[in-house]
Amino acid sequence: MLAATALLVGLLTIFSMSKIWNEAFWKKPTNDELESKALSRAPLYLYSLPIVMLAALSLLIGLVAEPFYQFAEHAAQQLLVPDAYIQAVLGGAP
């Protein structure tokens, strides 16, 4: 019974999402929608600034990886041995 309910919910989800997808991506835009999109175009720097920043961050991480690796290693160690975290939060011995 539980499997049948899960299957039915999955099928209904696929049905509703396909209707939403068709409406959002396959429907021809009306003239009003085209005009509103043309008027609301953002300046070029709003597109280019995040792209440049993400590209620079990617290069930084690729070229100077050691500090990022050490940070990730330290975070992993804290996740594996949570004694210091437990002591900081609860105030007592783990």
PyMOL Python script that loads the backbone (N, CA, C, O; Angstrom):
from pymol import cmd

cmd.read_pdbstr("""\
ATOM      1  N   MET A   1       0.828  -1.196   0.000  1.00  0.00           N
ATOM      2  CA  MET A   1       0.000   0.000   0.000  1.00  0.00           C
ATOM      3  C   MET A   1       0.868   1.254   0.000  1.00  0.00           C
ATOM      4  O   MET A   1       0.582   2.219  -0.709  1.00  0.00           O
ATOM      5  N   LEU A   2       1.933   1.230   0.804  1.00  0.00           N
ATOM      6  CA  LEU A   2       2.820   2.382   0.873  1.00  0.00           C
ATOM      7  C   LEU A   2       3.534   2.618  -0.458  1.00  0.00           C
ATOM      8  O   LEU A   2       3.705   3.759  -0.888  1.00  0.00           O
ATOM      9  N   ALA A   3       3.945   1.536  -1.098  1.00  0.00           N
ATOM     10  CA  ALA A   3       4.608   1.655  -2.394  1.00  0.00           C
ATOM     11  C   ALA A   3       3.651   2.200  -3.448  1.00  0.00           C
ATOM     12  O   ALA A   3       4.054   3.007  -4.285  1.00  0.00           O
ATOM     13  N   ALA A   4       2.401   1.776  -3.420  1.00  0.00           N
ATOM     14  CA  ALA A   4       1.415   2.275  -4.377  1.00  0.00           C
ATOM     15  C   ALA A   4       1.154   3.764  -4.171  1.00  0.00           C
ATOM     16  O   ALA A   4       1.007   4.513  -5.137  1.00  0.00           O
ATOM     17  N   THR A   5       1.098   4.187  -2.925  1.00  0.00           N
ATOM     18  CA  THR A   5       0.904   5.608  -2.622  1.00  0.00           C
ATOM     19  C   THR A   5       2.099   6.423  -3.096  1.00  0.00           C
ATOM     20  O   THR A   5       1.931   7.497  -3.673  1.00  0.00           O
ATOM     21  N   ALA A   6       3.295   5.919  -2.856  1.00  0.00           N
ATOM     22  CA  ALA A   6       4.499   6.622  -3.300  1.00  0.00           C
ATOM     23  C   ALA A   6       4.539   6.710  -4.818  1.00  0.00           C
ATOM     24  O   ALA A   6       4.917   7.743  -5.371  1.00  0.00           O
ATOM     25  N   LEU A   7       4.154   5.639  -5.492  1.00  0.00           N
ATOM     26  CA  LEU A   7       4.117   5.640  -6.947  1.00  0.00           C
ATOM     27  C   LEU A   7       3.097   6.645  -7.469  1.00  0.00           C
ATOM     28  O   LEU A   7       3.382   7.381  -8.413  1.00  0.00           O
ATOM     29  N   LEU A   8       1.922   6.681  -6.869  1.00  0.00           N
ATOM     30  CA  LEU A   8       0.885   7.625  -7.279  1.00  0.00           C
ATOM     31  C   LEU A   8       1.345   9.071  -7.063  1.00  0.00           C
ATOM     32  O   LEU A   8       1.150   9.919  -7.934  1.00  0.00           O
ATOM     33  N   VAL A   9       1.949   9.351  -5.917  1.00  0.00           N
ATOM     34  CA  VAL A   9       2.453  10.691  -5.646  1.00  0.00           C
ATOM     35  C   VAL A   9       3.535  11.068  -6.657  1.00  0.00           C
ATOM     36  O   VAL A   9       3.568  12.202  -7.133  1.00  0.00           O
ATOM     37  N   GLY A  10       4.408  10.135  -6.984  1.00  0.00           N
ATOM     38  CA  GLY A  10       5.443  10.401  -7.979  1.00  0.00           C
ATOM     39  C   GLY A  10       4.863  10.705  -9.349  1.00  0.00           C
ATOM     40  O   GLY A  10       5.319  11.622 -10.033  1.00  0.00           O
ATOM     41  N   LEU A  11       3.852   9.934  -9.753  1.00  0.00           N
ATOM     42  CA  LEU A  11       3.211  10.178 -11.050  1.00  0.00           C
ATOM     43  C   LEU A  11       2.500  11.524 -11.083  1.00  0.00           C
ATOM     44  O   LEU A  11       2.575  12.238 -12.083  1.00  0.00           O
ATOM     45  N   LEU A  12       1.815  11.875 -10.006  1.00  0.00           N
ATOM     46  CA  LEU A  12       1.149  13.177  -9.952  1.00  0.00           C
ATOM     47  C   LEU A  12       2.163  14.320  -9.961  1.00  0.00           C
ATOM     48  O   LEU A  12       1.919  15.370 -10.555  1.00  0.00           O
ATOM     49  N   THR A  13       3.284  14.112  -9.309  1.00  0.00           N
ATOM     50  CA  THR A  13       4.337  15.127  -9.325  1.00  0.00           C
ATOM     51  C   THR A  13       4.892  15.313 -10.723  1.00  0.00           C
ATOM     52  O   THR A  13       5.086  16.443 -11.171  1.00  0.00           O
ATOM     53  N   ILE A  14       5.151  14.213 -11.418  1.00  0.00           N
ATOM     54  CA  ILE A  14       5.643  14.305 -12.796  1.00  0.00           C
ATOM     55  C   ILE A  14       4.621  15.020 -13.677  1.00  0.00           C
ATOM     56  O   ILE A  14       4.994  15.853 -14.503  1.00  0.00           O
ATOM     57  N   PHE A  15       3.341  14.706 -13.510  1.00  0.00           N
ATOM     58  CA  PHE A  15       2.292  15.345 -14.299  1.00  0.00           C
ATOM     59  C   PHE A  15       2.271  16.849 -14.057  1.00  0.00           C
ATOM     60  O   PHE A  15       2.263  17.632 -15.008  1.00  0.00           O
ATOM     61  N   SER A  16       2.261  17.259 -12.785  1.00  0.00           N
ATOM     62  CA  SER A  16       2.179  18.697 -12.491  1.00  0.00           C
ATOM     63  C   SER A  16       3.450  19.431 -12.926  1.00  0.00           C
ATOM     64  O   SER A  16       3.373  20.551 -13.432  1.00  0.00           O
ATOM     65  N   MET A  17       4.606  18.815 -12.736  1.00  0.00           N
ATOM     66  CA  MET A  17       5.847  19.482 -13.137  1.00  0.00           C
ATOM     67  C   MET A  17       5.956  19.595 -14.653  1.00  0.00           C
ATOM     68  O   MET A  17       6.509  20.572 -15.159  1.00  0.00           O
ATOM     69  N   SER A  18       5.436  18.606 -15.389  1.00  0.00           N
ATOM     70  CA  SER A  18       5.473  18.713 -16.846  1.00  0.00           C
ATOM     71  C   SER A  18       4.550  19.825 -17.330  1.00  0.00           C
ATOM     72  O   SER A  18       4.867  20.500 -18.309  1.00  0.00           O
ATOM     73  N   LYS A  19       3.416  20.030 -16.664  1.00  0.00           N
ATOM     74  CA  LYS A  19       2.546  21.153 -17.022  1.00  0.00           C
ATOM     75  C   LYS A  19       3.249  22.484 -16.747  1.00  0.00           C
ATOM     76  O   LYS A  19       3.184  23.403 -17.562  1.00  0.00           O
ATOM     77  N   ILE A  20       3.909  22.583 -15.617  1.00  0.00           N
ATOM     78  CA  ILE A  20       4.635  23.814 -15.280  1.00  0.00           C
ATOM     79  C   ILE A  20       5.766  24.045 -16.275  1.00  0.00           C
ATOM     80  O   ILE A  20       5.972  25.167 -16.738  1.00  0.00           O
ATOM     81  N   TRP A  21       6.495  22.985 -16.603  1.00  0.00           N
ATOM     82  CA  TRP A  21       7.612  23.097 -17.550  1.00  0.00           C
ATOM     83  C   TRP A  21       7.115  23.570 -18.906  1.00  0.00           C
ATOM     84  O   TRP A  21       7.705  24.469 -19.505  1.00  0.00           O
ATOM     85  N   ASN A  22       6.037  22.973 -19.393  1.00  0.00           N
ATOM     86  CA  ASN A  22       5.493  23.373 -20.693  1.00  0.00           C
ATOM     87  C   ASN A  22       5.041  24.827 -20.679  1.00  0.00           C
ATOM     88  O   ASN A  22       5.261  25.552 -21.649  1.00  0.00           O
ATOM     89  N   GLU A  23       4.424  25.252 -19.612  1.00  0.00           N
ATOM     90  CA  GLU A  23       3.957  26.637 -19.526  1.00  0.00           C
ATOM     91  C   GLU A  23       5.128  27.620 -19.468  1.00  0.00           C
ATOM     92  O   GLU A  23       5.080  28.686 -20.083  1.00  0.00           O
ATOM     93  N   ALA A  24       6.162  27.265 -18.741  1.00  0.00           N
ATOM     94  CA  ALA A  24       7.274  28.189 -18.545  1.00  0.00           C
ATOM     95  C   ALA A  24       8.236  28.225 -19.723  1.00  0.00           C
ATOM     96  O   ALA A  24       8.762  29.290 -20.047  1.00  0.00           O
ATOM     97  N   PHE A  25       8.479  27.093 -20.371  1.00  0.00           N
ATOM     98  CA  PHE A  25       9.559  27.043 -21.344  1.00  0.00           C
ATOM     99  C   PHE A  25       9.122  26.799 -22.784  1.00  0.00           C
ATOM    100  O   PHE A  25       9.875  27.126 -23.701  1.00  0.00           O
ATOM    101  N   TRP A  26       7.948  26.244 -23.020  1.00  0.00           N
ATOM    102  CA  TRP A  26       7.559  25.894 -24.381  1.00  0.00           C
ATOM    103  C   TRP A  26       6.477  26.797 -24.946  1.00  0.00           C
ATOM    104  O   TRP A  26       6.251  26.790 -26.156  1.00  0.00           O
ATOM    105  N   LYS A  27       5.803  27.571 -24.112  1.00  0.00           N
ATOM    106  CA  LYS A  27       4.738  28.445 -24.571  1.00  0.00           C
ATOM    107  C   LYS A  27       5.334  29.662 -25.276  1.00  0.00           C
ATOM    108  O   LYS A  27       6.338  30.215 -24.828  1.00  0.00           O
ATOM    109  N   LYS A  28       4.719  30.073 -26.366  1.00  0.00           N
ATOM    110  CA  LYS A  28       5.165  31.271 -27.072  1.00  0.00           C
ATOM    111  C   LYS A  28       4.854  32.497 -26.214  1.00  0.00           C
ATOM    112  O   LYS A  28       3.740  32.624 -25.705  1.00  0.00           O
ATOM    113  N   PRO A  29       5.832  33.408 -26.044  1.00  0.00           N
ATOM    114  CA  PRO A  29       5.566  34.606 -25.244  1.00  0.00           C
ATOM    115  C   PRO A  29       4.621  35.560 -25.984  1.00  0.00           C
ATOM    116  O   PRO A  29       4.639  35.649 -27.211  1.00  0.00           O
ATOM    117  N   THR A  30       3.805  36.263 -25.213  1.00  0.00           N
ATOM    118  CA  THR A  30       2.913  37.255 -25.801  1.00  0.00           C
ATOM    119  C   THR A  30       3.678  38.546 -26.049  1.00  0.00           C
ATOM    120  O   THR A  30       4.809  38.698 -25.589  1.00  0.00           O
ATOM    121  N   ASN A  31       3.073  39.463 -26.765  1.00  0.00           N
ATOM    122  CA  ASN A  31       3.717  40.748 -27.048  1.00  0.00           C
ATOM    123  C   ASN A  31       3.963  41.540 -25.773  1.00  0.00           C
ATOM    124  O   ASN A  31       4.983  42.217 -25.646  1.00  0.00           O
ATOM    125  N   ASP A  32       3.032  41.458 -24.828  1.00  0.00           N
ATOM    126  CA  ASP A  32       3.213  42.170 -23.553  1.00  0.00           C
ATOM    127  C   ASP A  32       4.425  41.639 -22.799  1.00  0.00           C
ATOM    128  O   ASP A  32       5.189  42.415 -22.226  1.00  0.00           O
ATOM    129  N   GLU A  33       4.605  40.328 -22.796  1.00  0.00           N
ATOM    130  CA  GLU A  33       5.752  39.734 -22.114  1.00  0.00           C
ATOM    131  C   GLU A  33       7.049  40.134 -22.783  1.00  0.00           C
ATOM    132  O   GLU A  33       8.039  40.403 -22.103  1.00  0.00           O
ATOM    133  N   LEU A  34       7.061  40.179 -24.113  1.00  0.00           N
ATOM    134  CA  LEU A  34       8.270  40.572 -24.834  1.00  0.00           C
ATOM    135  C   LEU A  34       8.627  42.020 -24.549  1.00  0.00           C
ATOM    136  O   LEU A  34       9.801  42.342 -24.366  1.00  0.00           O
ATOM    137  N   GLU A  35       7.619  42.908 -24.506  1.00  0.00           N
ATOM    138  CA  GLU A  35       7.883  44.322 -24.223  1.00  0.00           C
ATOM    139  C   GLU A  35       8.385  44.513 -22.801  1.00  0.00           C
ATOM    140  O   GLU A  35       9.294  45.311 -22.575  1.00  0.00           O
ATOM    141  N   SER A  36       7.817  43.800 -21.841  1.00  0.00           N
ATOM    142  CA  SER A  36       8.254  43.964 -20.457  1.00  0.00           C
ATOM    143  C   SER A  36       9.675  43.454 -20.267  1.00  0.00           C
ATOM    144  O   SER A  36      10.434  44.023 -19.483  1.00  0.00           O
ATOM    145  N   LYS A  37      10.047  42.388 -20.974  1.00  0.00           N
ATOM    146  CA  LYS A  37      11.417  41.898 -20.880  1.00  0.00           C
ATOM    147  C   LYS A  37      12.387  42.865 -21.527  1.00  0.00           C
ATOM    148  O   LYS A  37      13.504  43.032 -21.037  1.00  0.00           O
ATOM    149  N   ALA A  38      11.991  43.502 -22.607  1.00  0.00           N
ATOM    150  CA  ALA A  38      12.867  44.452 -23.288  1.00  0.00           C
ATOM    151  C   ALA A  38      13.107  45.676 -22.423  1.00  0.00           C
ATOM    152  O   ALA A  38      14.203  46.236 -22.436  1.00  0.00           O
ATOM    153  N   LEU A  39      12.104  46.095 -21.678  1.00  0.00           N
ATOM    154  CA  LEU A  39      12.256  47.278 -20.835  1.00  0.00           C
ATOM    155  C   LEU A  39      13.045  46.992 -19.566  1.00  0.00           C
ATOM    156  O   LEU A  39      13.630  47.908 -18.988  1.00  0.00           O
ATOM    157  N   SER A  40      13.074  45.764 -19.131  1.00  0.00           N
ATOM    158  CA  SER A  40      13.713  45.452 -17.854  1.00  0.00           C
ATOM    159  C   SER A  40      15.109  44.856 -18.016  1.00  0.00           C
ATOM    160  O   SER A  40      15.575  44.152 -17.120  1.00  0.00           O
ATOM    161  N   ARG A  41      15.773  45.111 -19.107  1.00  0.00           N
ATOM    162  CA  ARG A  41      17.129  44.578 -19.282  1.00  0.00           C
ATOM    163  C   ARG A  41      18.081  45.267 -18.316  1.00  0.00           C
ATOM    164  O   ARG A  41      18.070  46.489 -18.164  1.00  0.00           O
ATOM    165  N   ALA A  42      18.895  44.460 -17.678  1.00  0.00           N
ATOM    166  CA  ALA A  42      19.840  44.983 -16.696  1.00  0.00           C
ATOM    167  C   ALA A  42      21.091  45.494 -17.410  1.00  0.00           C
ATOM    168  O   ALA A  42      21.409  45.045 -18.511  1.00  0.00           O
ATOM    169  N   PRO A  43      21.801  46.436 -16.780  1.00  0.00           N
ATOM    170  CA  PRO A  43      23.052  46.911 -17.377  1.00  0.00           C
ATOM    171  C   PRO A  43      24.087  45.790 -17.481  1.00  0.00           C
ATOM    172  O   PRO A  43      24.011  44.784 -16.775  1.00  0.00           O
ATOM    173  N   LEU A  44      25.035  45.984 -18.360  1.00  0.00           N
ATOM    174  CA  LEU A  44      26.036  44.954 -18.634  1.00  0.00           C
ATOM    175  C   LEU A  44      26.861  44.600 -17.400  1.00  0.00           C
ATOM    176  O   LEU A  44      27.229  43.439 -17.219  1.00  0.00           O
ATOM    177  N   TYR A  45      27.159  45.588 -16.542  1.00  0.00           N
ATOM    178  CA  TYR A  45      28.003  45.294 -15.385  1.00  0.00           C
ATOM    179  C   TYR A  45      27.324  44.348 -14.403  1.00  0.00           C
ATOM    180  O   TYR A  45      28.007  43.669 -13.637  1.00  0.00           O
ATOM    181  N   LEU A  46      25.990  44.287 -14.409  1.00  0.00           N
ATOM    182  CA  LEU A  46      25.310  43.357 -13.523  1.00  0.00           C
ATOM    183  C   LEU A  46      25.489  41.913 -13.978  1.00  0.00           C
ATOM    184  O   LEU A  46      25.360  40.986 -13.179  1.00  0.00           O
ATOM    185  N   TYR A  47      25.783  41.726 -15.258  1.00  0.00           N
ATOM    186  CA  TYR A  47      26.076  40.382 -15.755  1.00  0.00           C
ATOM    187  C   TYR A  47      27.565  40.077 -15.668  1.00  0.00           C
ATOM    188  O   TYR A  47      27.961  38.989 -15.251  1.00  0.00           O
ATOM    189  N   SER A  48      28.382  41.038 -16.061  1.00  0.00           N
ATOM    190  CA  SER A  48      29.809  40.769 -16.190  1.00  0.00           C
ATOM    191  C   SER A  48      30.532  40.749 -14.843  1.00  0.00           C
ATOM    192  O   SER A  48      31.478  39.980 -14.672  1.00  0.00           O
ATOM    193  N   LEU A  49      30.113  41.568 -13.894  1.00  0.00           N
ATOM    194  CA  LEU A  49      30.807  41.617 -12.607  1.00  0.00           C
ATOM    195  C   LEU A  49      30.780  40.271 -11.877  1.00  0.00           C
ATOM    196  O   LEU A  49      31.835  39.820 -11.432  1.00  0.00           O
ATOM    197  N   PRO A  50      29.631  39.610 -11.733  1.00  0.00           N
ATOM    198  CA  PRO A  50      29.663  38.294 -11.069  1.00  0.00           C
ATOM    199  C   PRO A  50      30.462  37.254 -11.843  1.00  0.00           C
ATOM    200  O   PRO A  50      31.118  36.407 -11.236  1.00  0.00           O
ATOM    201  N   ILE A  51      30.419  37.303 -13.163  1.00  0.00           N
ATOM    202  CA  ILE A  51      31.183  36.348 -13.962  1.00  0.00           C
ATOM    203  C   ILE A  51      32.672  36.547 -13.740  1.00  0.00           C
ATOM    204  O   ILE A  51      33.409  35.578 -13.563  1.00  0.00           O
ATOM    205  N   VAL A  52      33.116  37.789 -13.748  1.00  0.00           N
ATOM    206  CA  VAL A  52      34.534  38.079 -13.538  1.00  0.00           C
ATOM    207  C   VAL A  52      34.961  37.686 -12.127  1.00  0.00           C
ATOM    208  O   VAL A  52      36.045  37.137 -11.932  1.00  0.00           O
ATOM    209  N   MET A  53      34.108  37.968 -11.147  1.00  0.00           N
ATOM    210  CA  MET A  53      34.457  37.618  -9.765  1.00  0.00           C
ATOM    211  C   MET A  53      34.550  36.100  -9.582  1.00  0.00           C
ATOM    212  O   MET A  53      35.473  35.615  -8.926  1.00  0.00           O
ATOM    213  N   LEU A  54      33.615  35.354 -10.148  1.00  0.00           N
ATOM    214  CA  LEU A  54      33.665  33.897 -10.028  1.00  0.00           C
ATOM    215  C   LEU A  54      34.849  33.308 -10.777  1.00  0.00           C
ATOM    216  O   LEU A  54      35.457  32.343 -10.315  1.00  0.00           O
ATOM    217  N   ALA A  55      35.181  33.881 -11.932  1.00  0.00           N
ATOM    218  CA  ALA A  55      36.350  33.403 -12.675  1.00  0.00           C
ATOM    219  C   ALA A  55      37.631  33.682 -11.893  1.00  0.00           C
ATOM    220  O   ALA A  55      38.524  32.836 -11.842  1.00  0.00           O
ATOM    221  N   ALA A  56      37.724  34.866 -11.284  1.00  0.00           N
ATOM    222  CA  ALA A  56      38.906  35.200 -10.491  1.00  0.00           C
ATOM    223  C   ALA A  56      39.012  34.286  -9.266  1.00  0.00           C
ATOM    224  O   ALA A  56      40.104  33.845  -8.910  1.00  0.00           O
ATOM    225  N   LEU A  57      37.881  34.007  -8.629  1.00  0.00           N
ATOM    226  CA  LEU A  57      37.898  33.107  -7.478  1.00  0.00           C
ATOM    227  C   LEU A  57      38.304  31.698  -7.887  1.00  0.00           C
ATOM    228  O   LEU A  57      39.041  31.029  -7.161  1.00  0.00           O
ATOM    229  N   SER A  58      37.835  31.247  -9.033  1.00  0.00           N
ATOM    230  CA  SER A  58      38.230  29.924  -9.528  1.00  0.00           C
ATOM    231  C   SER A  58      39.729  29.865  -9.803  1.00  0.00           C
ATOM    232  O   SER A  58      40.391  28.885  -9.461  1.00  0.00           O
ATOM    233  N   LEU A  59      40.256  30.910 -10.416  1.00  0.00           N
ATOM    234  CA  LEU A  59      41.699  30.954 -10.662  1.00  0.00           C
ATOM    235  C   LEU A  59      42.475  30.994  -9.357  1.00  0.00           C
ATOM    236  O   LEU A  59      43.491  30.313  -9.219  1.00  0.00           O
ATOM    237  N   LEU A  60      42.009  31.781  -8.403  1.00  0.00           N
ATOM    238  CA  LEU A  60      42.681  31.872  -7.105  1.00  0.00           C
ATOM    239  C   LEU A  60      42.715  30.519  -6.414  1.00  0.00           C
ATOM    240  O   LEU A  60      43.756  30.111  -5.899  1.00  0.00           O
ATOM    241  N   ILE A  61      41.588  29.822  -6.398  1.00  0.00           N
ATOM    242  CA  ILE A  61      41.543  28.508  -5.762  1.00  0.00           C
ATOM    243  C   ILE A  61      42.438  27.523  -6.501  1.00  0.00           C
ATOM    244  O   ILE A  61      43.074  26.672  -5.880  1.00  0.00           O
ATOM    245  N   GLY A  62      42.490  27.636  -7.833  1.00  0.00           N
ATOM    246  CA  GLY A  62      43.326  26.718  -8.605  1.00  0.00           C
ATOM    247  C   GLY A  62      44.810  26.986  -8.470  1.00  0.00           C
ATOM    248  O   GLY A  62      45.612  26.053  -8.448  1.00  0.00           O
ATOM    249  N   LEU A  63      45.182  28.255  -8.379  1.00  0.00           N
ATOM    250  CA  LEU A  63      46.603  28.598  -8.345  1.00  0.00           C
ATOM    251  C   LEU A  63      47.175  28.628  -6.930  1.00  0.00           C
ATOM    252  O   LEU A  63      48.357  28.345  -6.733  1.00  0.00           O
ATOM    253  N   VAL A  64      46.349  28.968  -5.952  1.00  0.00           N
ATOM    254  CA  VAL A  64      46.810  29.047  -4.559  1.00  0.00           C
ATOM    255  C   VAL A  64      45.915  28.123  -3.735  1.00  0.00           C
ATOM    256  O   VAL A  64      45.080  28.582  -2.957  1.00  0.00           O
ATOM    257  N   ALA A  65      46.098  26.840  -3.914  1.00  0.00           N
ATOM    258  CA  ALA A  65      45.190  25.865  -3.321  1.00  0.00           C
ATOM    259  C   ALA A  65      45.515  25.515  -1.871  1.00  0.00           C
ATOM    260  O   ALA A  65      44.639  25.033  -1.153  1.00  0.00           O
ATOM    261  N   GLU A  66      46.733  25.739  -1.427  1.00  0.00           N
ATOM    262  CA  GLU A  66      47.156  25.280  -0.102  1.00  0.00           C
ATOM    263  C   GLU A  66      46.298  25.833   1.039  1.00  0.00           C
ATOM    264  O   GLU A  66      45.867  25.043   1.879  1.00  0.00           O
ATOM    265  N   PRO A  67      46.022  27.142   1.122  1.00  0.00           N
ATOM    266  CA  PRO A  67      45.181  27.623   2.232  1.00  0.00           C
ATOM    267  C   PRO A  67      43.777  27.027   2.216  1.00  0.00           C
ATOM    268  O   PRO A  67      43.214  26.745   3.274  1.00  0.00           O
ATOM    269  N   PHE A  68      43.209  26.834   1.032  1.00  0.00           N
ATOM    270  CA  PHE A  68      41.884  26.244   0.932  1.00  0.00           C
ATOM    271  C   PHE A  68      41.916  24.774   1.350  1.00  0.00           C
ATOM    272  O   PHE A  68      40.991  24.282   1.997  1.00  0.00           O
ATOM    273  N   TYR A  69      42.979  24.088   0.979  1.00  0.00           N
ATOM    274  CA  TYR A  69      43.126  22.692   1.373  1.00  0.00           C
ATOM    275  C   TYR A  69      43.272  22.574   2.889  1.00  0.00           C
ATOM    276  O   TYR A  69      42.664  21.701   3.508  1.00  0.00           O
ATOM    277  N   GLN A  70      44.074  23.449   3.485  1.00  0.00           N
ATOM    278  CA  GLN A  70      44.251  23.413   4.942  1.00  0.00           C
ATOM    279  C   GLN A  70      42.934  23.700   5.663  1.00  0.00           C
ATOM    280  O   GLN A  70      42.618  23.067   6.671  1.00  0.00           O
ATOM    281  N   PHE A  71      42.182  24.646   5.147  1.00  0.00           N
ATOM    282  CA  PHE A  71      40.881  24.964   5.742  1.00  0.00           C
ATOM    283  C   PHE A  71      39.949  23.756   5.672  1.00  0.00           C
ATOM    284  O   PHE A  71      39.286  23.424   6.655  1.00  0.00           O
ATOM    285  N   ALA A  72      39.897  23.101   4.516  1.00  0.00           N
ATOM    286  CA  ALA A  72      39.044  21.927   4.354  1.00  0.00           C
ATOM    287  C   ALA A  72      39.517  20.781   5.245  1.00  0.00           C
ATOM    288  O   ALA A  72      38.700  20.058   5.815  1.00  0.00           O
ATOM    289  N   GLU A  73      40.822  20.618   5.364  1.00  0.00           N
ATOM    290  CA  GLU A  73      41.377  19.564   6.217  1.00  0.00           C
ATOM    291  C   GLU A  73      41.024  19.812   7.683  1.00  0.00           C
ATOM    292  O   GLU A  73      40.673  18.882   8.408  1.00  0.00           O
ATOM    293  N   HIS A  74      41.118  21.060   8.111  1.00  0.00           N
ATOM    294  CA  HIS A  74      40.784  21.421   9.492  1.00  0.00           C
ATOM    295  C   HIS A  74      39.292  21.186   9.755  1.00  0.00           C
ATOM    296  O   HIS A  74      38.922  20.666  10.807  1.00  0.00           O
ATOM    297  N   ALA A  75      38.437  21.569   8.801  1.00  0.00           N
ATOM    298  CA  ALA A  75      36.991  21.354   8.953  1.00  0.00           C
ATOM    299  C   ALA A  75      36.672  19.865   9.008  1.00  0.00           C
ATOM    300  O   ALA A  75      35.823  19.449   9.796  1.00  0.00           O
ATOM    301  N   ALA A  76      37.331  19.058   8.190  1.00  0.00           N
ATOM    302  CA  ALA A  76      37.097  17.620   8.205  1.00  0.00           C
ATOM    303  C   ALA A  76      37.536  17.013   9.529  1.00  0.00           C
ATOM    304  O   ALA A  76      36.862  16.130  10.059  1.00  0.00           O
ATOM    305  N   GLN A  77      38.648  17.472  10.063  1.00  0.00           N
ATOM    306  CA  GLN A  77      39.128  16.966  11.350  1.00  0.00           C
ATOM    307  C   GLN A  77      38.142  17.296  12.462  1.00  0.00           C
ATOM    308  O   GLN A  77      37.901  16.471  13.343  1.00  0.00           O
ATOM    309  N   GLN A  78      37.570  18.494  12.428  1.00  0.00           N
ATOM    310  CA  GLN A  78      36.576  18.860  13.435  1.00  0.00           C
ATOM    311  C   GLN A  78      35.311  18.023  13.309  1.00  0.00           C
ATOM    312  O   GLN A  78      34.661  17.731  14.313  1.00  0.00           O
ATOM    313  N   LEU A  79      34.956  17.638  12.094  1.00  0.00           N
ATOM    314  CA  LEU A  79      33.781  16.789  11.915  1.00  0.00           C
ATOM    315  C   LEU A  79      34.040  15.368  12.393  1.00  0.00           C
ATOM    316  O   LEU A  79      33.141  14.710  12.919  1.00  0.00           O
ATOM    317  N   LEU A  80      35.267  14.895  12.211  1.00  0.00           N
ATOM    318  CA  LEU A  80      35.591  13.532  12.618  1.00  0.00           C
ATOM    319  C   LEU A  80      35.775  13.402  14.124  1.00  0.00           C
ATOM    320  O   LEU A  80      35.440  12.370  14.704  1.00  0.00           O
ATOM    321  N   VAL A  81      36.301  14.438  14.757  1.00  0.00           N
ATOM    322  CA  VAL A  81      36.524  14.426  16.205  1.00  0.00           C
ATOM    323  C   VAL A  81      35.821  15.653  16.795  1.00  0.00           C
ATOM    324  O   VAL A  81      36.439  16.709  16.921  1.00  0.00           O
ATOM    325  N   PRO A  82      34.544  15.531  17.155  1.00  0.00           N
ATOM    326  CA  PRO A  82      33.774  16.695  17.576  1.00  0.00           C
ATOM    327  C   PRO A  82      33.908  17.053  19.061  1.00  0.00           C
ATOM    328  O   PRO A  82      33.076  17.789  19.591  1.00  0.00           O
ATOM    329  N   ASP A  83      34.932  16.550  19.728  1.00  0.00           N
ATOM    330  CA  ASP A  83      35.062  16.782  21.172  1.00  0.00           C
ATOM    331  C   ASP A  83      35.169  18.265  21.512  1.00  0.00           C
ATOM    332  O   ASP A  83      34.516  18.728  22.447  1.00  0.00           O
ATOM    333  N   ALA A  84      35.977  19.015  20.773  1.00  0.00           N
ATOM    334  CA  ALA A  84      36.135  20.439  21.055  1.00  0.00           C
ATOM    335  C   ALA A  84      34.822  21.181  20.831  1.00  0.00           C
ATOM    336  O   ALA A  84      34.489  22.092  21.588  1.00  0.00           O
ATOM    337  N   TYR A  85      34.079  20.800  19.801  1.00  0.00           N
ATOM    338  CA  TYR A  85      32.788  21.434  19.535  1.00  0.00           C
ATOM    339  C   TYR A  85      31.797  21.144  20.666  1.00  0.00           C
ATOM    340  O   TYR A  85      31.099  22.040  21.139  1.00  0.00           O
ATOM    341  N   ILE A  86      31.750  19.892  21.084  1.00  0.00           N
ATOM    342  CA  ILE A  86      30.829  19.520  22.157  1.00  0.00           C
ATOM    343  C   ILE A  86      31.178  20.263  23.442  1.00  0.00           C
ATOM    344  O   ILE A  86      30.293  20.725  24.161  1.00  0.00           O
ATOM    345  N   GLN A  87      32.456  20.374  23.719  1.00  0.00           N
ATOM    346  CA  GLN A  87      32.872  21.093  24.927  1.00  0.00           C
ATOM    347  C   GLN A  87      32.546  22.563  24.837  1.00  0.00           C
ATOM    348  O   GLN A  87      32.151  23.168  25.833  1.00  0.00           O
ATOM    349  N   ALA A  88      32.703  23.162  23.652  1.00  0.00           N
ATOM    350  CA  ALA A  88      32.397  24.582  23.472  1.00  0.00           C
ATOM    351  C   ALA A  88      30.899  24.840  23.609  1.00  0.00           C
ATOM    352  O   ALA A  88      30.497  25.861  24.167  1.00  0.00           O
ATOM    353  N   VAL A  89      30.076  23.929  23.109  1.00  0.00           N
ATOM    354  CA  VAL A  89      28.642  24.140  23.139  1.00  0.00           C
ATOM    355  C   VAL A  89      28.049  23.803  24.492  1.00  0.00           C
ATOM    356  O   VAL A  89      27.269  24.576  25.049  1.00  0.00           O
ATOM    357  N   LEU A  90      28.420  22.647  25.018  1.00  0.00           N
ATOM    358  CA  LEU A  90      27.820  22.207  26.279  1.00  0.00           C
ATOM    359  C   LEU A  90      28.583  22.692  27.511  1.00  0.00           C
ATOM    360  O   LEU A  90      28.043  22.693  28.617  1.00  0.00           O
ATOM    361  N   GLY A  91      29.808  23.094  27.324  1.00  0.00           N
ATOM    362  CA  GLY A  91      30.569  23.632  28.435  1.00  0.00           C
ATOM    363  C   GLY A  91      31.178  22.586  29.347  1.00  0.00           C
ATOM    364  O   GLY A  91      31.787  22.942  30.356  1.00  0.00           O
ATOM    365  N   GLY A  92      31.038  21.329  29.036  1.00  0.00           N
ATOM    366  CA  GLY A  92      31.585  20.288  29.872  1.00  0.00           C
ATOM    367  C   GLY A  92      32.395  19.305  29.067  1.00  0.00           C
ATOM    368  O   GLY A  92      32.636  19.509  27.877  1.00  0.00           O
ATOM    369  N   ALA A  93      32.809  18.253  29.706  1.00  0.00           N
ATOM    370  CA  ALA A  93      33.584  17.224  29.017  1.00  0.00           C
ATOM    371  C   ALA A  93      32.654  16.402  28.137  1.00  0.00           C
ATOM    372  O   ALA A  93      31.488  16.203  28.478  1.00  0.00           O
ATOM    373  N   PRO A  94      33.168  15.918  26.998  1.00  0.00           N
ATOM    374  CA  PRO A  94      32.335  15.129  26.098  1.00  0.00           C
ATOM    375  C   PRO A  94      31.978  13.764  26.658  1.00  0.00           C
ATOM    376  O   PRO A  94      31.278  12.991  26.003  1.00  0.00           O
TER     377      PRO A  94
END
""", "prot")
cmd.dss("prot")
cmd.show_as("cartoon", "prot")
cmd.util.cbc("prot")
cmd.orient("prot")
